[in-house]
Each structure stands twice: as structure tokens, then as C-alpha cells.
């Protein structure tokens, strides 16, 4: 009995979190939470500087390599 009450409480909390009206709506809530992660902004130049320092090459070269990698990555995904 206590287990069923606990599961009802969990279902209620999930429905409330997902904005599902628990009285009028018979939909089951999603059991997996979706977390939207925002990409950090304004870090590209710091990353380029750190890679250039670590590898002993110029920042311009690192920037070009990065752009080329992104271009190849985009082409690869487009081919799938």
C-alpha cells in the first residue's frame, strides 16, 4: 500500500513538472527527463589560445584547423 502511494506521488510530481493536468489528462508522463544544456559562449578564442600554447603553433593555424574540422564534420553529417 505504501509503495502504491509512493508511486502515485512520483507520478503526480512528474506530471506537475511536465505541465500535464493530472485531473483531465489521461496521458502518461515521460519517464525520462530532458535537460536542455546551453553551449558556453565566448570561449572559442580562449580555447584557440590554449591549444596554440600547448601545441606550440600559432593561433591563426589553430583557428584554420578548427574551421576545416567543422567543415568536414558538416559534410560528413550531410552524407549520412
N, C-alpha and C positions, 0 to 999 in steps of 0.2 A: 504494500500500500504506500509506504514512504517512497519507494522507488518510482512509482507511477506519479506521485505528487511532484517529485523532483523533475521528472521528465516533462511534465506539464509546465513547470516553472521555466525550464530551459526553452521549451517551445515558445512560450509566451515572450520571453526575453528576446529570442531570435526574431520573432515576428515583429515585435516592437522596434527592434534595431533596423529591420528591413522595411519598415513603414507599411506592414501588412495589417489591415484591420482584422483583428482576431475574432470579431463577432460575425461580420457579414462575409468574410472571405474564407473560402474553403481551401485555398492554395496552401501547399506545404512550403515552409520557408526553405531557402537554400541552406544546406548544411555546411557549405564552405564559405568562409568569409573572403571577400575581395578587398584587398588593400591597394589603393592607388598610390604608387610611390612617384613622387616628383623627382625628375632628374636634377641634380645640383647644377646651379647656373654659375657662370663666370669663373669656371675652374680650368677652362681649356688652356689659357696662357700659363697658368701655374704648372699644369701637367707637362706642357711642352718644355718649359724651363727645367723642370726636374728631370725629365727624360734626357734632354740635351746634356745636362750636367753629368748625369750618371753614365751616359754612353760616350761622352767626350766628343760630341758633334754639335754643329751649330743649330740654333733654334729654328732657323729657316728650313733646314733639312728635315727636322722632326715634323714641322708643320706640313711640308710637302708629302712626307711619308704617310702622315695621318690622313690627308686628303685623298691620296691614292688608295689607301686601305678602305676608306669609306666608299669610294667609287667602285672598287672591286666588290665590296660587300653588297652594295646596292645591286650591282649587275648579277651577282650570284643569287640573291634572293629573287630577283625578277625572273631568272631562268627556272626557278622551281615551280 
